[in-house]
Amino acid sequence: MLFSDEIAIKLFMKRRVRDYVWRKADERLHPDCINYGRWPKGMGLIFWGVFRKGRMGPGVFFDLKKGEAVDLTVYPDQILLGPLQQFWEESFREVDLPIVMEDNAPVHKKVCIPAREALDMMTLEWPPNSPDLNPIENIWSYMKDIIARDYAQVSSVEEMKRIVLRIWEQFKDEE
């Protein structure tokens, strides 16, 4: 089984953090006691990764232009017919019939279904809204915790890319 998914990585990412403020009852909505989200919005990256038992696959960032989203044209061009297809083909050397698990995100449907069929790529039928069934979600949670704890102050997209790739590469293949 090849488990693949995408993760949004934001600059200035906070996670599981709660701010506590000592204030008087009449200061409840005072501007000094409210965090209005002082971090820049929309400063993020979309990272895709894949793995299977015993082997980590590639992890890559989507190459998106400003305002562009991962959609039905971007996903097949940048992932399905690139790193996912390559990892799937490499997996045939060690596994008789690798099966690809992708969630039910709209980008994995429509044009992707015929593309996977043309490649004879077997996929797992997956119930909608079930991220907890995909083990890659554990990797994403771990990565987000590290980024929020150790790199929340990073403001450079290029630096964040290096950090995310370094974390991804820390996951080792089984020997």
C-alpha positions as CSV (number, residue, x, y, z in Angstrom):
1,M,0.0,0.0,0.0
2,L,1.4,3.4,-1.0
3,F,0.0,6.1,1.3
4,S,0.1,9.6,-0.2
5,D,-1.3,13.0,0.8
6,E,-0.7,16.7,0.9
7,I,-0.1,19.0,3.8
8,A,-0.3,22.8,4.1
9,I,2.7,24.4,5.7
10,K,2.3,28.0,6.8
11,L,5.0,30.4,7.7
12,F,4.7,31.6,11.3
13,M,2.7,28.4,12.1
14,K,1.5,28.0,15.6
15,R,0.1,24.7,16.8
16,R,-1.5,23.6,20.0
17,V,-0.7,26.9,21.6
18,R,-3.0,28.7,23.9
19,D,-2.3,32.3,25.0
20,Y,-3.4,33.1,28.5
21,V,-4.0,36.7,29.6
22,W,-4.5,37.9,33.1
23,R,-7.2,40.6,33.0
24,K,-10.0,42.1,34.9
25,A,-13.6,41.3,34.1
26,D,-14.2,44.7,32.5
27,E,-11.1,44.2,30.2
28,R,-12.6,41.1,28.5
29,L,-12.7,42.7,25.0
30,H,-10.0,45.3,25.5
31,P,-7.7,45.4,22.5
32,D,-4.6,44.6,24.6
33,C,-6.2,41.3,25.7
34,I,-7.1,40.0,22.3
35,N,-4.9,38.4,19.7
36,Y,-6.2,39.5,16.3
37,G,-3.9,37.2,14.3
38,R,-0.9,39.4,13.9
39,W,0.8,36.9,11.6
40,P,0.7,37.4,7.8
41,K,-2.1,35.4,6.1
42,G,-1.7,33.3,3.0
43,M,2.0,32.7,3.4
44,G,2.2,29.0,3.0
45,L,3.3,26.0,0.9
46,I,1.7,22.8,-0.1
47,F,3.9,19.7,0.4
48,W,3.1,16.2,-1.0
49,G,4.6,13.0,0.2
50,V,4.3,9.2,-0.2
51,F,5.5,6.2,1.7
52,R,4.9,2.5,2.0
53,K,5.9,-0.2,4.5
54,G,9.6,-0.2,4.7
55,R,10.2,2.7,2.3
56,M,9.8,6.4,2.2
57,G,9.0,7.9,-1.1
58,P,9.6,11.4,-2.4
59,G,8.4,14.5,-0.8
60,V,7.9,17.5,-3.0
61,F,6.4,21.0,-2.9
62,F,3.8,22.0,-5.4
63,D,5.1,24.7,-7.8
64,L,2.2,27.2,-7.5
65,K,2.0,30.7,-8.8
66,K,0.6,33.4,-6.7
67,G,-3.1,32.8,-6.2
68,E,-3.0,29.4,-7.8
69,A,-4.4,26.4,-5.9
70,V,-3.8,22.6,-6.2
71,D,-6.6,21.7,-8.7
72,L,-7.5,19.1,-11.3
73,T,-4.7,20.3,-13.6
74,V,-1.9,20.9,-11.1
75,Y,-2.2,17.6,-9.2
76,P,-2.0,15.3,-12.2
77,D,0.8,17.3,-13.9
78,Q,3.0,17.8,-10.8
79,I,2.3,14.7,-8.7
80,L,0.3,11.9,-10.3
81,L,2.3,11.7,-13.6
82,G,5.5,12.6,-11.9
83,P,6.8,11.5,-8.4
84,L,3.7,9.3,-7.6
85,Q,4.0,7.4,-10.9
86,Q,7.7,6.9,-10.4
87,F,7.4,5.7,-6.8
88,W,4.6,3.4,-7.9
89,E,6.7,1.9,-10.7
90,E,9.7,1.5,-8.4
91,S,7.5,-0.3,-5.8
92,F,6.8,-3.1,-8.3
93,R,10.4,-4.3,-7.9
94,E,9.6,-5.2,-4.2
95,V,5.8,-5.6,-4.1
96,D,3.7,-7.6,-6.6
97,L,0.8,-5.2,-6.8
98,P,1.2,-1.8,-5.1
99,I,-2.0,-0.1,-4.3
100,V,-2.2,3.7,-4.1
101,M,-4.2,5.3,-1.3
102,E,-5.3,8.9,-1.9
103,D,-8.0,10.6,0.1
104,N,-11.2,11.7,-1.6
105,A,-10.1,15.2,-2.2
106,P,-11.6,16.6,-5.4
107,V,-8.1,16.9,-7.0
108,H,-7.8,13.1,-6.9
109,K,-10.9,12.5,-8.9
110,K,-12.2,13.4,-12.4
111,V,-9.1,13.7,-14.7
112,C,-7.0,11.7,-12.3
113,I,-9.2,8.6,-12.4
114,P,-8.7,8.0,-16.2
115,A,-5.0,8.9,-15.8
116,R,-4.5,6.2,-13.1
117,E,-6.5,3.7,-15.2
118,A,-4.2,4.4,-18.2
119,L,-1.2,3.6,-16.0
120,D,-3.0,0.5,-14.6
121,M,-2.5,2.0,-11.2
122,M,-4.7,0.2,-8.6
123,T,-6.2,2.5,-6.0
124,L,-8.0,1.8,-2.7
125,E,-11.6,2.8,-2.4
126,W,-11.6,5.2,0.5
127,P,-14.5,6.6,2.6
128,P,-14.8,10.3,2.5
129,N,-13.7,12.4,5.4
130,S,-11.6,9.7,6.9
131,P,-8.1,11.2,7.4
132,D,-7.6,9.2,10.5
133,L,-7.4,6.0,8.4
134,N,-4.3,7.2,6.4
135,P,-1.1,6.6,8.4
136,I,0.6,9.6,6.6
137,E,-1.6,11.8,8.8
138,N,0.7,10.8,11.7
139,I,3.7,12.0,9.8
140,W,2.0,15.3,9.0
141,S,1.1,15.8,12.7
142,Y,4.7,15.1,13.8
143,M,6.0,17.5,11.2
144,K,3.6,20.3,12.1
145,D,4.5,19.9,15.8
146,I,8.2,20.2,15.0
147,I,7.7,23.2,12.8
148,A,5.4,25.0,15.3
149,R,7.8,24.2,18.2
150,D,11.2,24.9,16.6
151,Y,10.6,27.0,13.4
152,A,7.5,29.1,14.0
153,Q,9.5,32.3,13.5
154,V,10.7,31.3,10.0
155,S,9.6,34.0,7.6
156,S,11.4,32.8,4.4
157,V,9.6,30.5,2.0
158,E,13.0,29.0,0.8
159,E,14.1,28.4,4.4
160,M,10.8,26.7,5.3
161,K,11.2,24.5,2.3
162,R,14.6,23.4,3.4
163,I,13.3,22.7,6.9
164,V,10.3,20.7,5.7
165,L,12.5,18.6,3.3
166,R,15.0,18.0,6.1
167,I,12.3,16.7,8.4
168,W,10.8,14.5,5.7
169,E,14.3,13.1,5.0
170,Q,14.7,12.1,8.6
171,F,12.2,9.3,8.1
172,K,14.3,6.4,7.2
173,D,13.6,3.3,5.1
174,E,13.5,0.0,7.0
175,E,16.5,-2.2,6.4
